[in-house]
């Protein structure tokens, strides 16, 4: 979504309302894959404070990812805020890393929304708080029932003692 800010660039206190959608591209971040099948709704404003343009918006939508335990596809609600300083690129260098430069009189909100999503996304998602995950031995989904594998883990330091006990029986 591209916003034309020419109407407020020279007007201190000027404001443009934003009410639209951005389609975030599929993202692989920190080992997790996030898929957006529908656009994310963006509602907010861009205002001129005399030094920069201030983008304040709320982004709401949903994404598809996988449960961190059982690997099932799940849909997760997405809700994050954007609060950014935007400055028109006129060749000056800025020491402030928190400023986003834009060219001409248009601002592309898509990249800004994508970056804000990555700054706000949780690392792992679960299909259910009580998700049992996958069996470490056979890979069966433990939410669907017991797989029949022996889940008794034995400390290797005690393994020879178990062998001795089994010989006596």
OpenMM code with the backbone's topology and positions (N, CA, C; nanometers):
from openmm import Vec3, app, unit

residues = "UNK UNK UNK UNK UNK UNK UNK UNK UNK UNK UNK UNK UNK UNK UNK UNK UNK UNK UNK UNK UNK UNK UNK UNK UNK UNK UNK UNK UNK UNK UNK UNK UNK UNK UNK UNK UNK UNK UNK UNK UNK UNK UNK UNK UNK UNK UNK UNK UNK UNK UNK UNK UNK UNK UNK UNK UNK UNK UNK UNK UNK UNK UNK UNK UNK UNK UNK UNK UNK UNK UNK UNK UNK UNK UNK UNK UNK UNK UNK UNK UNK UNK UNK UNK UNK UNK UNK UNK UNK UNK UNK UNK UNK UNK UNK UNK UNK UNK UNK UNK UNK UNK UNK UNK UNK UNK UNK UNK UNK UNK UNK UNK UNK UNK UNK UNK UNK UNK UNK UNK UNK UNK UNK UNK UNK UNK UNK UNK UNK UNK UNK UNK UNK UNK UNK UNK UNK UNK UNK UNK UNK UNK UNK UNK UNK UNK UNK UNK UNK UNK UNK UNK UNK UNK UNK UNK UNK UNK UNK UNK UNK UNK UNK UNK UNK UNK UNK UNK UNK".split()
positions = [
    Vec3(0.0853, -0.1160, 0.0000),
    Vec3(0.0000, 0.0000, 0.0000),
    Vec3(0.0909, 0.1237, 0.0000),
    Vec3(0.0681, 0.2081, -0.0943),
    Vec3(0.1473, 0.3304, -0.1064),
    Vec3(0.0610, 0.4492, -0.0659),
    Vec3(0.1169, 0.5350, 0.0195),
    Vec3(0.0451, 0.6529, 0.0688),
    Vec3(0.1115, 0.7774, 0.0118),
    Vec3(0.0314, 0.8645, -0.0493),
    Vec3(0.0807, 0.9920, -0.1011),
    Vec3(0.0725, 1.0944, 0.0126),
    Vec3(0.1887, 1.1461, 0.0549),
    Vec3(0.1931, 1.2403, 0.1677),
    Vec3(0.2197, 1.3837, 0.1224),
    Vec3(0.2067, 1.4110, -0.0071),
    Vec3(0.2361, 1.5454, -0.0589),
    Vec3(0.1484, 1.6521, 0.0073),
    Vec3(0.0261, 1.6178, 0.0463),
    Vec3(-0.0657, 1.7156, 0.1055),
    Vec3(-0.0215, 1.7621, 0.2435),
    Vec3(0.0598, 1.6845, 0.3151),
    Vec3(0.0977, 1.7240, 0.4518),
    Vec3(0.2466, 1.7530, 0.4671),
    Vec3(0.3260, 1.7380, 0.3607),
    Vec3(0.4706, 1.7575, 0.3732),
    Vec3(0.5076, 1.8978, 0.4199),
    Vec3(0.4379, 1.9972, 0.3731),
    Vec3(0.4703, 2.1358, 0.4097),
    Vec3(0.3714, 2.1930, 0.5113),
    Vec3(0.2813, 2.1124, 0.5618),
    Vec3(0.1782, 2.1588, 0.6542),
    Vec3(0.2014, 2.0988, 0.7930),
    Vec3(0.2630, 2.1755, 0.8829),
    Vec3(0.2866, 2.1284, 1.0195),
    Vec3(0.1509, 2.1037, 1.0855),
    Vec3(0.1355, 1.9875, 1.1431),
    Vec3(0.0082, 1.9491, 1.2038),
    Vec3(-0.0834, 1.8771, 1.1051),
    Vec3(-0.0433, 1.8713, 0.9784),
    Vec3(-0.1239, 1.8010, 0.8788),
    Vec3(-0.1318, 1.6523, 0.9093),
    Vec3(-0.2422, 1.5934, 0.8663),
    Vec3(-0.2646, 1.4523, 0.8996),
    Vec3(-0.3390, 1.3819, 0.7867),
    Vec3(-0.2982, 1.2572, 0.7603),
    Vec3(-0.3651, 1.1718, 0.6618),
    Vec3(-0.4089, 1.0453, 0.7335),
    Vec3(-0.5350, 1.0095, 0.7171),
    Vec3(-0.5861, 0.8856, 0.7762),
    Vec3(-0.5528, 0.7685, 0.6844),
    Vec3(-0.5194, 0.6556, 0.7459),
    Vec3(-0.4879, 0.5334, 0.6718),
    Vec3(-0.5920, 0.4285, 0.7088),
    Vec3(-0.6514, 0.3688, 0.6084),
    Vec3(-0.7448, 0.2585, 0.6302),
    Vec3(-0.7369, 0.1703, 0.5065),
    Vec3(-0.6557, 0.0660, 0.5154),
    Vec3(-0.6350, -0.0196, 0.3995),
    Vec3(-0.5792, -0.1538, 0.4383),
    Vec3(-0.5197, -0.2205, 0.3415),
    Vec3(-0.4661, -0.3540, 0.3641),
    Vec3(-0.3291, -0.3676, 0.3011),
    Vec3(-0.2440, -0.4500, 0.3643),
    Vec3(-0.1147, -0.4859, 0.3070),
    Vec3(-0.1082, -0.6382, 0.3022),
    Vec3(-0.0522, -0.6895, 0.1942),
    Vec3(-0.0337, -0.8340, 0.1836),
    Vec3(0.1110, -0.8634, 0.2178),
    Vec3(0.1317, -0.9221, 0.3339),
    Vec3(0.2663, -0.9574, 0.3769),
    Vec3(0.3069, -1.0862, 0.3075),
    Vec3(0.4290, -1.0917, 0.2610),
    Vec3(0.4765, -1.2116, 0.1906),
    Vec3(0.5149, -1.3194, 0.2917),
    Vec3(0.5185, -1.4435, 0.2438),
    Vec3(0.5589, -1.5543, 0.3295),
    Vec3(0.6975, -1.5252, 0.3847),
    Vec3(0.7147, -1.5523, 0.5129),
    Vec3(0.8377, -1.5161, 0.5811),
    Vec3(0.8930, -1.6345, 0.6591),
    Vec3(1.0208, -1.6603, 0.6427),
    Vec3(1.0913, -1.7603, 0.7220),
    Vec3(1.1772, -1.6811, 0.8203),
    Vec3(1.1422, -1.6883, 0.9492),
    Vec3(1.2087, -1.6068, 1.0502),
    Vec3(1.2376, -1.6917, 1.1726),
    Vec3(1.3630, -1.6983, 1.2122),
    Vec3(1.4082, -1.7747, 1.3284),
    Vec3(1.3625, -1.9199, 1.3219),
    Vec3(1.3681, -1.9775, 1.2032),
    Vec3(1.3335, -2.1176, 1.1861),
    Vec3(1.1852, -2.1452, 1.1754),
    Vec3(1.1024, -2.0447, 1.1816),
    Vec3(0.9572, -2.0601, 1.1693),
    Vec3(0.9116, -2.0007, 1.0367),
    Vec3(0.8145, -2.0661, 0.9722),
    Vec3(0.7590, -2.0167, 0.8461),
    Vec3(0.6225, -1.9552, 0.8740),
    Vec3(0.6018, -1.8332, 0.8278),
    Vec3(0.4755, -1.7625, 0.8460),
    Vec3(0.4161, -1.7354, 0.7082),
    Vec3(0.2892, -1.7753, 0.6906),
    Vec3(0.2206, -1.7592, 0.5625),
    Vec3(0.0966, -1.6720, 0.5836),
    Vec3(0.0807, -1.5727, 0.4994),
    Vec3(-0.0347, -1.4836, 0.5057),
    Vec3(-0.1196, -1.5068, 0.3812),
    Vec3(-0.2349, -1.5713, 0.3978),
    Vec3(-0.3213, -1.5973, 0.2834),
    Vec3(-0.4157, -1.4802, 0.2572),
    Vec3(-0.4360, -1.3964, 0.3579),
    Vec3(-0.5225, -1.2793, 0.3444),
    Vec3(-0.4429, -1.1544, 0.3823),
    Vec3(-0.4797, -1.0412, 0.3263),
    Vec3(-0.4113, -0.9164, 0.3639),
    Vec3(-0.4329, -0.8813, 0.5118),
    Vec3(-0.3378, -0.8087, 0.5660),
    Vec3(-0.3457, -0.7579, 0.7031),
    Vec3(-0.4061, -0.6177, 0.6962),
    Vec3(-0.5062, -0.5917, 0.7801),
    Vec3(-0.5725, -0.4613, 0.7806),
    Vec3(-0.4865, -0.3608, 0.8559),
    Vec3(-0.4716, -0.2425, 0.7988),
    Vec3(-0.3926, -0.1356, 0.8582),
    Vec3(-0.4832, -0.0147, 0.8769),
    Vec3(-0.4906, 0.0342, 1.0010),
    Vec3(-0.5733, 0.1515, 1.0306),
    Vec3(-0.4930, 0.2443, 1.1206),
    Vec3(-0.4820, 0.3697, 1.0809),
    Vec3(-0.4064, 0.4651, 1.1602),
    Vec3(-0.3945, 0.5976, 1.0896),
    Vec3(-0.2790, 0.6638, 1.1076),
    Vec3(-0.2601, 0.7947, 1.0467),
    Vec3(-0.1119, 0.8260, 1.0281),
    Vec3(-0.0868, 0.9231, 0.9412),
    Vec3(0.0457, 0.9818, 0.9256),
    Vec3(0.0279, 1.1309, 0.9503),
    Vec3(0.1078, 1.1848, 1.0433),
    Vec3(0.0957, 1.3272, 1.0757),
    Vec3(0.2324, 1.3944, 1.0676),
    Vec3(0.2305, 1.5239, 1.0414),
    Vec3(0.3519, 1.6038, 1.0279),
    Vec3(0.3735, 1.6811, 1.1574),
    Vec3(0.4866, 1.6560, 1.2261),
    Vec3(0.5146, 1.7271, 1.3511),
    Vec3(0.6135, 1.8418, 1.3307),
    Vec3(0.6476, 1.8695, 1.2050),
    Vec3(0.7407, 1.9780, 1.1748),
    Vec3(0.8814, 1.9298, 1.1489),
    Vec3(0.9220, 1.8214, 1.2109),
    Vec3(1.0548, 1.7647, 1.1899),
    Vec3(1.0500, 1.6379, 1.1062),
    Vec3(0.9436, 1.5616, 1.1235),
    Vec3(0.9280, 1.4358, 1.0498),
    Vec3(0.7801, 1.4035, 1.0386),
    Vec3(0.7512, 1.2980, 0.9662),
    Vec3(0.6153, 1.2463, 0.9606),
    Vec3(0.6078, 1.1292, 1.0585),
    Vec3(0.4999, 1.1219, 1.1313),
    Vec3(0.4824, 1.0167, 1.2312),
    Vec3(0.3739, 0.9215, 1.1820),
    Vec3(0.4136, 0.7965, 1.1644),
    Vec3(0.3197, 0.6911, 1.1258),
    Vec3(0.2777, 0.6169, 1.2511),
    Vec3(0.1485, 0.6172, 1.2795),
    Vec3(0.0928, 0.5401, 1.3906),
    Vec3(-0.0231, 0.4610, 1.3344),
    Vec3(-0.0134, 0.3282, 1.3466),
    Vec3(-0.1187, 0.2438, 1.2918),
    Vec3(-0.1260, 0.1126, 1.3668),
    Vec3(-0.2426, 0.0508, 1.3587),
    Vec3(-0.2651, -0.0817, 1.4153),
    Vec3(-0.2862, -0.1784, 1.2991),
    Vec3(-0.2206, -0.2925, 1.3056),
    Vec3(-0.2303, -0.3941, 1.2006),
    Vec3(-0.2958, -0.5185, 1.2608),
    Vec3(-0.3991, -0.5682, 1.1931),
    Vec3(-0.4745, -0.6832, 1.2420),
    Vec3(-0.4973, -0.7804, 1.1272),
    Vec3(-0.4757, -0.9084, 1.1550),
    Vec3(-0.4986, -1.0102, 1.0536),
    Vec3(-0.4738, -1.1477, 1.1124),
    Vec3(-0.4371, -1.2415, 1.0261),
    Vec3(-0.4037, -1.3763, 1.0732),
    Vec3(-0.2968, -1.4359, 0.9830),
    Vec3(-0.2272, -1.5333, 1.0381),
    Vec3(-0.1212, -1.6004, 0.9634),
    Vec3(-0.1296, -1.7500, 0.9878),
    Vec3(-0.0723, -1.8245, 0.8966),
    Vec3(-0.0618, -1.9694, 0.9118),
    Vec3(0.0829, -2.0021, 0.9469),
    Vec3(0.0993, -2.0926, 1.0427),
    Vec3(0.2308, -2.1421, 1.0802),
    Vec3(0.2125, -2.2855, 1.1299),
    Vec3(0.3135, -2.3430, 1.1882),
    Vec3(0.3038, -2.4791, 1.2395),
    Vec3(0.3204, -2.4797, 1.3904),
    Vec3(0.2490, -2.5727, 1.4534),
    Vec3(0.2627, -2.5932, 1.5971),
    Vec3(0.4070, -2.6355, 1.6253),
    Vec3(0.4666, -2.5755, 1.7250),
    Vec3(0.6069, -2.6040, 1.7574),
    Vec3(0.6257, -2.7448, 1.8136),
    Vec3(0.5189, -2.8104, 1.8573),
    Vec3(0.5316, -2.9441, 1.9147),
    Vec3(0.4885, -3.0548, 1.8196),
    Vec3(0.3731, -3.0389, 1.7523),
    Vec3(0.3207, -3.1488, 1.6696),
    Vec3(0.3282, -3.1204, 1.5199),
    Vec3(0.3698, -3.0019, 1.4818),
    Vec3(0.3909, -2.9626, 1.3417),
    Vec3(0.2620, -2.9505, 1.2606),
    Vec3(0.1446, -2.9488, 1.3245),
    Vec3(0.0189, -2.9275, 1.2520),
    Vec3(0.0111, -2.7822, 1.2086),
    Vec3(-0.0525, -2.7586, 1.0928),
    Vec3(-0.0762, -2.6222, 1.0477),
    Vec3(-0.1803, -2.5581, 1.1386),
    Vec3(-0.1512, -2.4355, 1.1823),
    Vec3(-0.2441, -2.3622, 1.2687),
    Vec3(-0.2549, -2.2184, 1.2217),
    Vec3(-0.3714, -2.1587, 1.2462),
    Vec3(-0.3935, -2.0184, 1.2139),
    Vec3(-0.3828, -1.9379, 1.3426),
    Vec3(-0.3012, -1.8339, 1.3387),
    Vec3(-0.2727, -1.7523, 1.4567),
    Vec3(-0.3162, -1.6081, 1.4278),
    Vec3(-0.3887, -1.5445, 1.5210),
    Vec3(-0.4217, -1.4033, 1.5010),
    Vec3(-0.2966, -1.3162, 1.5093),
    Vec3(-0.2946, -1.2117, 1.4286),
    Vec3(-0.1833, -1.1168, 1.4260),
    Vec3(-0.2386, -0.9804, 1.4645),
    Vec3(-0.1746, -0.9146, 1.5596),
    Vec3(-0.2173, -0.7824, 1.6025),
    Vec3(-0.0937, -0.7076, 1.6536),
    Vec3(-0.0508, -0.6055, 1.5809),
    Vec3(0.0663, -0.5298, 1.6241),
    Vec3(0.0504, -0.3826, 1.5870),
    Vec3(0.1265, -0.2994, 1.6572),
    Vec3(0.1227, -0.1547, 1.6375),
    Vec3(0.2448, -0.1098, 1.5578),
    Vec3(0.2272, -0.0061, 1.4783),
    Vec3(0.3397, 0.0593, 1.4110),
    Vec3(0.3479, 0.2019, 1.4645),
    Vec3(0.4670, 0.2438, 1.5011),
    Vec3(0.4927, 0.3806, 1.5465),
    Vec3(0.6303, 0.4180, 1.4925),
    Vec3(0.6330, 0.4879, 1.3802),
    Vec3(0.7582, 0.5132, 1.3096),
    Vec3(0.7738, 0.6604, 1.2749),
    Vec3(0.9000, 0.7067, 1.2759),
    Vec3(0.9356, 0.8402, 1.2271),
    Vec3(0.9782, 0.8276, 1.0823),
    Vec3(0.9170, 0.9058, 0.9953),
    Vec3(0.9458, 0.9025, 0.8523),
    Vec3(1.0014, 1.0374, 0.8095),
    Vec3(1.1129, 1.0344, 0.7374),
    Vec3(1.1764, 1.1588, 0.6918),
    Vec3(1.2018, 1.1481, 0.5414),
    Vec3(1.1689, 1.2558, 0.4716),
    Vec3(1.1913, 1.2586, 0.3270),
    Vec3(1.3412, 1.2608, 0.2994),
    Vec3(1.3859, 1.1737, 0.2105),
    Vec3(1.5277, 1.1605, 0.1770),
    Vec3(1.5701, 1.2773, 0.0891),
    Vec3(1.6515, 1.3650, 0.1464),
    Vec3(1.7011, 1.4790, 0.0687),
    Vec3(1.8536, 1.4771, 0.0601),
    Vec3(1.9131, 1.3614, 0.0832),
    Vec3(2.0577, 1.3469, 0.0721),
    Vec3(2.1323, 1.3652, 0.2022),
    Vec3(2.0665, 1.4146, 0.3059),
    Vec3(2.1316, 1.4313, 0.4358),
    Vec3(2.1533, 1.2956, 0.5005),
    Vec3(2.2532, 1.2892, 0.5866),
    Vec3(2.2743, 1.1670, 0.6634),
    Vec3(2.2152, 1.1873, 0.8024),
    Vec3(2.1576, 1.0806, 0.8560),
    Vec3(2.0941, 1.0869, 0.9869),
    Vec3(2.1686, 0.9968, 1.0834),
    Vec3(2.1915, 1.0472, 1.2029),
    Vec3(2.2557, 0.9677, 1.3065),
    Vec3(2.1525, 0.8852, 1.3816),
    Vec3(2.0260, 0.9175, 1.3640),
    Vec3(1.9179, 0.8460, 1.4309),
    Vec3(1.8791, 0.7239, 1.3480),
    Vec3(1.9031, 0.6042, 1.4030),
    Vec3(1.8702, 0.4806, 1.3325),
    Vec3(1.7206, 0.4522, 1.3311),
    Vec3(1.6449, 0.5237, 1.4122),
    Vec3(1.5015, 0.4997, 1.4220),
    Vec3(1.4205, 0.5752, 1.3175),
    Vec3(1.4878, 0.6385, 1.2234),
    Vec3(1.4205, 0.7146, 1.1181),
    Vec3(1.4141, 0.6301, 0.9915),
    Vec3(1.2973, 0.6302, 0.9277),
    Vec3(1.2801, 0.5624, 0.7992),
    Vec3(1.2753, 0.6691, 0.6910),
    Vec3(1.3657, 0.6557, 0.5940),
    Vec3(1.3710, 0.7516, 0.4845),
    Vec3(1.2769, 0.7096, 0.3722),
    Vec3(1.2136, 0.8093, 0.3084),
    Vec3(1.1302, 0.7817, 0.1915),
    Vec3(1.1647, 0.8829, 0.0827),
    Vec3(1.1451, 0.8411, -0.0424),
    Vec3(1.1749, 0.9266, -0.1573),
    Vec3(1.0477, 0.9933, -0.2074),
    Vec3(1.0667, 1.1052, -0.2744),
    Vec3(0.9560, 1.1794, -0.3367),
    Vec3(0.8474, 1.2110, -0.2346),
    Vec3(0.7221, 1.1813, -0.2707),
    Vec3(0.6105, 1.2161, -0.1824),
    Vec3(0.5244, 1.0945, -0.1486),
    Vec3(0.5784, 0.9756, -0.1738),
    Vec3(0.5012, 0.8552, -0.1466),
    Vec3(0.5750, 0.7635, -0.0482),
    Vec3(0.4988, 0.6990, 0.0385),
    Vec3(0.5541, 0.6076, 0.1377),
    Vec3(0.4923, 0.4703, 0.1148),
    Vec3(0.5782, 0.3697, 0.1002),
    Vec3(0.5322, 0.2324, 0.0841),
    Vec3(0.5210, 0.1699, 0.2228),
    Vec3(0.3984, 0.1416, 0.2639),
    Vec3(0.3713, 0.0898, 0.3980),
    Vec3(0.4038, -0.0594, 0.4095),
    Vec3(0.4079, -0.1324, 0.2984),
    Vec3(0.4251, -0.2784, 0.3019),
    Vec3(0.5519, -0.3208, 0.3762),
    Vec3(0.6664, -0.2639, 0.3401),
    Vec3(0.7923, -0.3015, 0.4054),
    Vec3(0.7947, -0.2607, 0.5522),
    Vec3(0.7357, -0.1467, 0.5828),
    Vec3(0.7307, -0.1008, 0.7216),
    Vec3(0.6472, -0.1970, 0.8044),
    Vec3(0.5326, -0.2410, 0.7499),
    Vec3(0.4466, -0.3361, 0.8208),
    Vec3(0.5181, -0.4701, 0.8383),
    Vec3(0.5885, -0.5162, 0.7351),
    Vec3(0.6603, -0.6441, 0.7443),
    Vec3(0.7674, -0.6389, 0.8530),
    Vec3(0.8422, -0.5303, 0.8594),
    Vec3(0.9457, -0.5160, 0.9627),
    Vec3(0.8851, -0.5097, 1.1024),
    Vec3(0.7741, -0.4378, 1.1169),
    Vec3(0.7087, -0.4296, 1.2474),
    Vec3(0.6508, -0.5642, 1.2890),
    Vec3(0.6004, -0.6408, 1.1925),
    Vec3(0.5520, -0.7754, 1.2236),
    Vec3(0.6656, -0.8596, 1.2815),
    Vec3(0.7822, -0.8574, 1.2168),
    Vec3(0.8959, -0.9380, 1.2625),
    Vec3(0.9438, -0.8948, 1.4011),
    Vec3(0.9319, -0.7664, 1.4319),
    Vec3(0.9734, -0.7187, 1.5642),
    Vec3(0.8751, -0.7593, 1.6739),
    Vec3(0.7524, -0.7954, 1.6354),
    Vec3(0.6488, -0.8247, 1.7339),
    Vec3(0.6042, -0.9700, 1.7387),
    Vec3(0.6483, -1.0533, 1.6453),
    Vec3(0.5997, -1.1915, 1.6395),
    Vec3(0.6626, -1.2762, 1.7497),
    Vec3(0.5794, -1.3641, 1.8088),
    Vec3(0.6302, -1.4606, 1.9055),
    Vec3(0.7088, -1.5676, 1.8311),
    Vec3(0.8064, -1.6266, 1.8969),
    Vec3(0.8924, -1.7247, 1.8321),
    Vec3(0.8273, -1.8587, 1.8075),
    Vec3(0.7509, -1.9092, 1.9003),
    Vec3(0.6905, -2.0418, 1.8877),
    Vec3(0.5408, -2.0319, 1.9135),
    Vec3(0.4661, -2.1129, 1.8392),
    Vec3(0.3201, -2.1155, 1.8542),
    Vec3(0.2756, -2.2597, 1.8749),
    Vec3(0.1716, -2.2773, 1.9551),
    Vec3(0.1190, -2.4107, 1.9837),
    Vec3(-0.0256, -2.4199, 1.9373),
    Vec3(-0.0649, -2.5397, 1.8911),
    Vec3(-0.2045, -2.5615, 1.8520),
    Vec3(-0.2934, -2.5623, 1.9758),
    Vec3(-0.2355, -2.6033, 2.0895),
    Vec3(-0.3064, -2.6109, 2.2163),
    Vec3(-0.2010, -2.6093, 2.3272),
    Vec3(-0.2312, -2.5447, 2.4388),
    Vec3(-0.1362, -2.5415, 2.5501),
    Vec3(-0.0982, -2.6818, 2.5958),
    Vec3(-0.1901, -2.7766, 2.5821),
    Vec3(-0.1664, -2.9138, 2.6270),
    Vec3(-0.1189, -3.0045, 2.5137),
    Vec3(-0.0700, -2.9494, 2.4052),
    Vec3(-0.0228, -3.0299, 2.2923),
    Vec3(0.0874, -3.1238, 2.3406),
    Vec3(0.0733, -3.2529, 2.3074),
    Vec3(0.1701, -3.3541, 2.3519),
    Vec3(0.2860, -3.3689, 2.2547),
    Vec3(0.2725, -3.3160, 2.1361),
    Vec3(0.3820, -3.3199, 2.0401),
    Vec3(0.3944, -3.4528, 1.9685),
    Vec3(0.5142, -3.4785, 1.9179),
    Vec3(0.5437, -3.5998, 1.8415),
    Vec3(0.6319, -3.6930, 1.9240),
    Vec3(0.6146, -3.8227, 1.9032),
    Vec3(0.7004, -3.9214, 1.9689),
    Vec3(0.8427, -3.9033, 1.9167),
    Vec3(0.9379, -3.8984, 2.0063),
    Vec3(1.0773, -3.8792, 1.9659),
    Vec3(1.1363, -4.0033, 1.9009),
    Vec3(1.0710, -4.1170, 1.9186),
    Vec3(1.1233, -4.2407, 1.8606),
    Vec3(1.0618, -4.2700, 1.7243),
    Vec3(0.9281, -4.2633, 1.7127),
    Vec3(0.8645, -4.3034, 1.5864),
    Vec3(0.8021, -4.1868, 1.5103),
    Vec3(0.7863, -4.0715, 1.5721),
    Vec3(0.7314, -3.9542, 1.5043),
    Vec3(0.5805, -3.9469, 1.5034),
    Vec3(0.5116, -4.0365, 1.5730),
    Vec3(0.3649, -4.0361, 1.5775),
    Vec3(0.3154, -3.9152, 1.6561),
    Vec3(0.1976, -3.8638, 1.6173),
    Vec3(0.1346, -3.7520, 1.6871),
    Vec3(0.0733, -3.8052, 1.8166),
    Vec3(0.1286, -3.7661, 1.9303),
    Vec3(0.0826, -3.8159, 2.0603),
    Vec3(-0.0527, -3.7575, 2.1015),
    Vec3(-0.1005, -3.6546, 2.0317),
    Vec3(-0.2340, -3.6000, 2.0576),
    Vec3(-0.3416, -3.6978, 2.0101),
    Vec3(-0.3079, -3.7849, 1.9157),
    Vec3(-0.4037, -3.8806, 1.8598),
    Vec3(-0.4038, -4.0124, 1.9370),
    Vec3(-0.3195, -4.0257, 2.0355),
    Vec3(-0.3151, -4.1473, 2.1171),
    Vec3(-0.1731, -4.1951, 2.1357),
    Vec3(-0.1594, -4.2968, 2.2218),
    Vec3(-0.0282, -4.3534, 2.2513),
    Vec3(0.0224, -4.4307, 2.1296),
    Vec3(0.1493, -4.4165, 2.0991),
    Vec3(0.2078, -4.4816, 1.9816),
    Vec3(0.2596, -4.6213, 2.0117),
    Vec3(0.2720, -4.6576, 2.1367),
    Vec3(0.3195, -4.7895, 2.1729),
    Vec3(0.4689, -4.7982, 2.1976),
    Vec3(0.5417, -4.6919, 2.1746),
    Vec3(0.6865, -4.6940, 2.1988),
    Vec3(0.7151, -4.6932, 2.3487),
    Vec3(0.8292, -4.7477, 2.3851),
    Vec3(0.8736, -4.7463, 2.5237),
    Vec3(0.9360, -4.6092, 2.5508),
    Vec3(0.8720, -4.5316, 2.6357),
    Vec3(0.9181, -4.3951, 2.6629),
    Vec3(1.0003, -4.3859, 2.7907),
    Vec3(1.0347, -4.5005, 2.8492),
    Vec3(1.1180, -4.4990, 2.9696),
    Vec3(1.2602, -4.4621, 2.9279),
    Vec3(1.3049, -4.3515, 2.9748),
    Vec3(1.4424, -4.3120, 2.9443),
    Vec3(1.5307, -4.3517, 3.0609),
    Vec3(1.6410, -4.4113, 3.0279),
    Vec3(1.7331, -4.4598, 3.1305),
    Vec3(1.8638, -4.3834, 3.1182),
    Vec3(1.9076, -4.3338, 3.2299),
    Vec3(2.0374, -4.2673, 3.2346),
    Vec3(2.1431, -4.3697, 3.1942),
    Vec3(2.2247, -4.3399, 3.0922),
    Vec3(2.3230, -4.4377, 3.0450),
    Vec3(2.4190, -4.4853, 3.1541),
    Vec3(2.4380, -4.4076, 3.2577),
    Vec3(2.5276, -4.4486, 3.3662),
    Vec3(2.4690, -4.5643, 3.4453),
    Vec3(2.3366, -4.5825, 3.4395),
    Vec3(2.2704, -4.6912, 3.5123),
    Vec3(2.2347, -4.8092, 3.4217),
    Vec3(2.2623, -4.8013, 3.2940),
    Vec3(2.2218, -4.9051, 3.1993),
    Vec3(2.2798, -5.0425, 3.2345),
    Vec3(2.4041, -5.0479, 3.2758),
    Vec3(2.4630, -5.1781, 3.3090),
    Vec3(2.3978, -5.2384, 3.4337),
    Vec3(2.3542, -5.1576, 3.5271),
    Vec3(2.2821, -5.2080, 3.6441),
    Vec3(2.1495, -5.2713, 3.6014),
    Vec3(2.0804, -5.2114, 3.5048),
    Vec3(1.9552, -5.2681, 3.4543),
    Vec3(1.9838, -5.4026, 3.3876),
    Vec3(2.0936, -5.4120, 3.3136),
    Vec3(2.1306, -5.5395, 3.2500),
    Vec3(2.1520, -5.6475, 3.3557),
    Vec3(2.2160, -5.6146, 3.4657),
    Vec3(2.2395, -5.7111, 3.5735),
    Vec3(2.1080, -5.7534, 3.6349),
    Vec3(2.0175, -5.6580, 3.6553),
    Vec3(1.8866, -5.6896, 3.7137),
    Vec3(1.8057, -5.7777, 3.6200),
    Vec3(1.8147, -5.7537, 3.4917),
    Vec3(1.7400, -5.8343, 3.3946),
    Vec3(1.7951, -5.9776, 3.3873),
    Vec3(1.9256, -5.9978, 3.4074),
    Vec3(1.9848, -6.1301, 3.4047),
    Vec3(1.9376, -6.2139, 3.5237),
    Vec3(1.9160, -6.1485, 3.6376),
    Vec3(1.8716, -6.2192, 3.7575),
    Vec3(1.7279, -6.2660, 3.7469),
    Vec3(1.6520, -6.2034, 3.6626),
    Vec3(1.5078, -6.2390, 3.6497),
    Vec3(1.4879, -6.3482, 3.5543),
] * unit.nanometer
topology = app.Topology()
chain = topology.addChain("A")
for resn in residues:
    res = topology.addResidue(resn, chain)
    for name in ("N", "CA", "C"):
        topology.addAtom(name, app.Element.getBySymbol(name[0]), res)
